[in-house]
């Protein structure tokens, strides 16, 4: 009678497990926000391509990827309930390698950010600090859905936008109008982050994580997310009209109408349609970011 010996557990993670931990699919939003900051600056792209490429890499494959690794490490017990197939709870990321990857990516992000001047480096420091504060004790901001989603919105949208503007401004502060739009879209991204919490309600409730769906209930959280996403965009429309950009303001109104129609379906069954809205409604939100950035670029050109 023969017995089949089990393979020993891996000592080092496979490259595929590391890539999965860093979640490339999540890198697009901050890379897009960085690009919006670049466009909004109004500065010609020629002569800045090296720093632009560095900034895109910093926003997505470095800072955003760091936030994903940090979150997965400190959420490994929650993920064992909600998503046991992820690299850490499944054992494909053995031992403390999840933590080691998070630390290495943090240090690498800081090193690369020094090439972007004081504002680029400062934005990276704040973004990384928020990434750790969101997931790691003692702060663990994600235990409160209000604070946690705000931290993510700032990290994913506002700081990336500011970094793009700072790169184009020679490492200095972006224009006040650009900073204002970055803040508004950061606030709107709070609602986008709430969409991610509908898939993890049971595990969050068991582990004491007060996401908005846990705190407000499914319907309450869905309504809050929609309001939080929409209101900053209405403010952007008002600002663009005030700045003499009616065509761009009308474009964002059209995008808001599309979002409103999709929100109606999302609100009918938030748990079922949260992922659907993320796939089809959120792109309209981020399209408005670029529309407003192009409007600022036009203003800068008119004032030149």
C-alpha positions as CSV (number, residue, x, y, z in Angstrom):
1,X,0.0,0.0,0.0
2,X,1.5,3.3,-1.1
3,X,0.9,6.7,0.4
4,X,1.0,10.0,-1.4
5,X,3.4,12.5,0.2
6,X,2.1,16.0,0.4
7,X,4.3,18.7,-1.1
8,X,5.9,20.9,1.6
9,X,4.5,24.5,1.8
10,X,6.4,27.1,-0.2
11,X,9.1,29.1,1.5
12,X,9.1,32.0,-1.0
13,X,6.1,33.4,-2.9
14,X,5.8,32.8,-6.6
15,X,6.1,35.9,-8.8
16,X,2.5,35.4,-9.8
17,X,1.4,35.6,-6.1
18,X,3.4,38.8,-5.6
19,X,1.7,40.3,-8.7
20,X,-1.7,39.2,-7.5
21,X,-0.9,40.8,-4.1
22,X,0.0,44.1,-5.7
23,X,-3.3,44.1,-7.8
24,X,-2.4,45.8,-11.1
25,X,-6.2,46.2,-11.8
26,X,-6.3,48.8,-9.1
27,X,-3.5,51.0,-10.4
28,X,-5.6,52.8,-13.1
29,X,-7.5,55.3,-10.9
30,X,-4.4,57.0,-9.4
31,X,-2.5,56.8,-12.7
32,X,-5.5,58.5,-14.4
33,X,-5.7,61.1,-11.6
34,X,-2.0,61.8,-12.0
35,X,-2.6,62.4,-15.8
36,X,-5.5,64.7,-14.9
37,X,-3.1,66.8,-12.8
38,X,-0.6,66.9,-15.6
39,X,-3.3,68.1,-18.1
40,X,-4.8,70.6,-15.7
41,X,-1.4,72.3,-15.2
42,X,-1.6,73.8,-18.7
43,X,2.1,73.3,-19.1
44,X,3.4,71.9,-22.4
45,X,4.3,68.2,-22.1
46,X,7.5,68.5,-24.1
47,X,10.5,68.4,-21.9
48,X,8.6,66.7,-19.0
49,X,8.2,63.2,-20.4
50,X,10.7,61.5,-18.1
51,X,9.1,62.9,-15.0
52,X,5.7,62.2,-16.3
53,X,6.6,58.5,-16.8
54,X,8.2,58.4,-13.3
55,X,5.0,60.0,-11.8
56,X,2.7,57.5,-13.5
57,X,4.8,54.6,-12.2
58,X,4.9,56.1,-8.7
59,X,1.1,56.6,-8.6
60,X,0.2,53.1,-9.8
61,X,2.8,50.3,-9.6
62,X,4.4,51.8,-6.5
63,X,2.2,53.8,-4.1
64,X,-1.1,52.2,-5.1
65,X,0.5,48.7,-5.2
66,X,1.9,49.4,-1.7
67,X,-1.5,50.2,-0.4
68,X,-2.9,46.9,-1.7
69,X,-0.1,44.9,-0.1
70,X,-0.5,46.7,3.2
71,X,-4.2,46.1,3.2
72,X,-4.0,42.4,2.3
73,X,-1.5,41.8,5.1
74,X,-3.6,43.4,7.8
75,X,-6.8,42.1,6.4
76,X,-5.6,38.5,6.1
77,X,-8.0,37.3,8.8
78,X,-11.0,39.1,7.2
79,X,-10.0,37.8,3.8
80,X,-9.9,34.3,5.2
81,X,-13.7,34.7,5.6
82,X,-14.6,36.8,2.6
83,X,-12.0,35.9,0.0
84,X,-9.9,32.8,1.1
85,X,-8.5,32.5,-2.4
86,X,-6.3,35.6,-2.0
87,X,-2.5,35.0,-1.9
88,X,-2.1,35.4,1.9
89,X,-5.0,33.4,3.3
90,X,-4.6,30.7,0.6
91,X,-1.0,30.1,1.6
92,X,0.5,31.1,-1.7
93,X,2.1,34.1,0.1
94,X,3.8,32.2,2.9
95,X,4.9,33.3,6.3
96,X,5.3,37.1,6.7
97,X,6.1,37.7,3.0
98,X,3.0,39.9,2.6
99,X,4.4,42.3,5.2
100,X,7.9,42.2,3.7
101,X,6.5,43.1,0.2
102,X,4.6,46.0,1.7
103,X,7.7,47.3,3.5
104,X,9.9,47.0,0.4
105,X,7.4,48.7,-1.9
106,X,7.0,51.5,0.6
107,X,10.8,52.2,0.7
108,X,11.0,51.9,-3.1
109,X,8.1,54.4,-3.5
110,X,9.8,56.9,-1.3
111,X,13.1,56.5,-3.2
112,X,11.5,57.1,-6.6
113,X,9.4,60.0,-5.3
114,X,12.5,62.0,-4.5
115,X,12.9,62.6,-8.3
116,X,9.7,64.6,-8.4
117,X,10.7,67.5,-6.2
118,X,9.3,68.6,-2.8
119,X,5.6,68.5,-3.6
120,X,5.9,65.1,-5.4
121,X,7.9,63.6,-2.5
122,X,5.5,65.1,0.0
123,X,2.4,63.8,-1.8
124,X,4.0,60.3,-1.8
125,X,4.8,60.5,1.9
126,X,1.2,61.5,2.7
127,X,-0.2,58.8,0.4
128,X,1.9,56.1,1.9
129,X,1.1,57.3,5.4
130,X,-2.6,57.1,4.6
131,X,-2.1,53.6,3.1
132,X,-0.6,52.3,6.3
133,X,-3.0,54.2,8.6
134,X,-6.0,52.8,6.6
135,X,-5.1,49.2,7.3
136,X,-2.6,48.9,10.1
137,X,-3.2,49.2,13.8
138,X,-3.4,51.3,16.0
139,X,-5.2,53.7,13.7
140,X,-6.7,51.2,11.2
141,X,-8.9,53.8,9.7
142,X,-10.9,51.2,7.8
143,X,-12.7,50.3,11.0
144,X,-14.7,53.4,10.5
145,X,-16.2,53.6,7.0
146,X,-16.3,57.4,7.0
147,X,-12.6,57.9,7.8
148,X,-11.4,54.9,5.8
149,X,-13.1,55.8,2.5
150,X,-11.9,59.4,2.9
151,X,-8.3,58.2,3.3
152,X,-8.6,56.1,0.2
153,X,-10.3,58.8,-1.8
154,X,-7.5,61.3,-1.0
155,X,-4.8,58.7,-1.7
156,X,-6.2,57.4,-5.0
157,X,-7.4,60.7,-6.5
158,X,-6.4,63.9,-4.8
159,X,-2.8,63.2,-4.1
160,X,-2.1,61.6,-7.5
161,X,-3.7,64.7,-9.1
162,X,-1.5,67.0,-7.0
163,X,1.6,65.0,-7.9
164,X,0.8,65.4,-11.6
165,X,0.4,69.1,-11.2
166,X,3.6,69.4,-9.1
167,X,5.6,67.6,-11.7
168,X,4.5,70.0,-14.4
169,X,5.1,73.0,-12.1
170,X,8.8,72.1,-11.6
171,X,8.2,70.4,-8.2
172,X,6.3,73.4,-6.8
173,X,2.6,73.7,-5.7
174,X,0.0,73.4,-8.5
175,X,-2.4,76.2,-9.2
176,X,-5.2,76.8,-6.6
177,X,-7.9,75.8,-9.2
178,X,-6.2,72.5,-9.7
179,X,-5.9,71.9,-6.0
180,X,-9.6,72.7,-5.6
181,X,-10.6,70.1,-8.2
182,X,-8.3,67.5,-6.7
183,X,-10.0,68.0,-3.3
184,X,-13.5,67.7,-4.8
185,X,-12.8,64.6,-6.8
186,X,-11.1,63.1,-3.6
187,X,-14.4,63.7,-1.8
188,X,-16.4,62.1,-4.6
189,X,-14.1,59.1,-4.5
190,X,-15.3,58.4,-1.0
191,X,-18.5,57.1,-2.5
192,X,-16.5,55.0,-5.0
193,X,-14.6,53.4,-2.2
194,X,-17.9,52.5,-0.4
195,X,-18.9,50.4,-3.4
196,X,-16.0,48.0,-2.6
197,X,-17.5,47.3,0.8
198,X,-20.7,45.7,-0.3
199,X,-18.9,42.5,-1.2
200,X,-17.4,42.1,2.3
201,X,-20.3,42.8,4.6
202,X,-20.4,39.5,6.5
203,X,-16.6,39.3,7.1
204,X,-16.5,43.0,8.1
205,X,-19.3,42.5,10.6
206,X,-17.7,39.5,12.1
207,X,-14.3,41.2,12.4
208,X,-15.7,44.5,13.8
209,X,-15.0,46.6,10.7
210,X,-17.5,49.4,10.6
211,X,-17.8,49.9,6.8
212,X,-20.7,52.1,5.7
213,X,-22.8,49.0,4.7
214,X,-22.3,47.7,8.2
215,X,-22.9,51.0,9.9
216,X,-25.8,52.3,7.8
217,X,-27.2,49.2,6.4
218,X,-27.2,48.2,2.7
219,X,-29.8,50.8,1.6
220,X,-28.4,53.6,3.7
221,X,-24.9,53.1,2.6
222,X,-25.9,52.9,-1.1
223,X,-27.8,56.2,-0.8
224,X,-24.9,57.8,1.0
225,X,-22.4,56.6,-1.7
226,X,-24.5,58.1,-4.5
227,X,-24.9,61.4,-2.8
228,X,-21.2,61.6,-2.0
229,X,-20.3,60.8,-5.6
230,X,-22.7,63.3,-7.1
231,X,-22.5,66.4,-4.9
232,X,-18.8,67.2,-5.6
233,X,-19.5,66.9,-9.3
234,X,-22.3,69.5,-9.1
235,X,-19.8,71.8,-7.4
236,X,-17.3,71.2,-10.2
237,X,-20.0,72.2,-12.7
238,X,-20.6,75.4,-10.8
239,X,-16.9,76.2,-10.7
240,X,-16.5,75.6,-14.4
241,X,-19.4,77.9,-15.1
242,X,-17.8,80.5,-12.8
243,X,-14.5,80.1,-14.7
244,X,-16.2,80.7,-18.0
245,X,-16.1,77.1,-19.3
246,X,-19.8,76.3,-20.1
247,X,-19.0,73.6,-22.7
248,X,-17.0,71.6,-20.2
249,X,-19.6,72.2,-17.5
250,X,-22.3,70.8,-19.8
251,X,-20.1,67.8,-20.5
252,X,-20.0,66.9,-16.8
253,X,-23.7,67.5,-16.5
254,X,-24.2,64.9,-19.3
255,X,-21.9,62.5,-17.4
256,X,-23.9,63.1,-14.2
257,X,-27.2,62.3,-16.0
258,X,-25.7,59.0,-17.1
259,X,-24.5,58.2,-13.6
260,X,-27.9,59.1,-12.2
261,X,-29.6,56.6,-14.4
262,X,-27.2,53.9,-13.4
263,X,-27.5,54.9,-9.7
264,X,-31.2,54.1,-10.0
265,X,-30.4,50.5,-10.9
266,X,-27.7,50.3,-8.2
267,X,-30.1,51.5,-5.5
268,X,-32.6,48.8,-6.4
269,X,-30.3,46.1,-5.2
270,X,-27.0,47.5,-3.9
271,X,-25.3,44.2,-3.0
272,X,-26.0,42.7,-6.4
273,X,-25.3,45.8,-8.5
274,X,-22.3,47.4,-6.7
275,X,-19.8,45.7,-8.9
276,X,-21.8,46.5,-12.0
277,X,-21.9,50.2,-11.0
278,X,-18.2,50.2,-10.4
279,X,-17.7,48.9,-13.9
280,X,-20.1,51.2,-15.7
281,X,-20.9,54.2,-13.5
282,X,-17.5,55.0,-12.1
283,X,-15.9,55.4,-15.6
284,X,-18.3,58.3,-16.1
285,X,-17.1,59.9,-12.8
286,X,-13.4,59.6,-13.8
287,X,-14.2,60.8,-17.4
288,X,-15.5,64.0,-15.7
289,X,-12.2,64.4,-14.0
290,X,-10.4,64.6,-17.4
291,X,-13.1,66.9,-18.8
292,X,-12.5,69.4,-15.9
293,X,-8.7,69.0,-16.3
294,X,-9.0,69.9,-20.0
295,X,-11.1,72.9,-18.9
296,X,-8.3,74.1,-16.6
297,X,-5.8,73.6,-19.4
298,X,-7.9,75.8,-21.6
299,X,-8.0,78.5,-18.9
300,X,-4.2,78.3,-18.6
301,X,-3.8,78.7,-22.3
302,X,-6.1,81.6,-22.4
303,X,-4.2,83.3,-19.7
304,X,-0.8,82.7,-21.3
